[in-house]
Amino acid sequence: MGLSEYFIILQYILMGSTFVALALIFLYTYYGRDEEAKPE
């Protein structure tokens, strides 16, 4: 495996992890607001 393939794989891993992080942040802000609004 050459150096270019290594950087391409690293780029895909970074893009995937960034997408997962953004999705989790969106879900947390969307559903976290509903949880804070309900008093226990």
N, C-alpha and C positions, 0 to 999 in steps of 0.2 A: 504494500500500500504506500503510495507516494505521499508527499507532503500536501498536495492539492486536495486529495481525497480526504485527508485528515481534517483540513480546514472546512471542507464542505460538510462533513459529518458534524463537526463542532458548531457550524452555523445552523444546521437543522436542529440540533439539540437546544441551542440557545433560543431559537425561534419557537420551538415547541414549549419549552419551559416558560417563556414569556407569555405565550398564549394561555397556558394553564394558570399562571399567576393572575393575569388580567381577568380570566373567567371567575376565579375564586374571589377576587376583590369585588367584582360586580355582584356576585351572588351574596357575599357577605353584606355589602351595603344595601342590597335590595331586601333581603330577608332579615338582616340585623335591625333595620328600622322598625319592622313589625314587632320584633321581640321586645325592643325598648319601649314601644308604645303601650304594651300590655302590662299593667301593674300586677304583681303577684301577691 
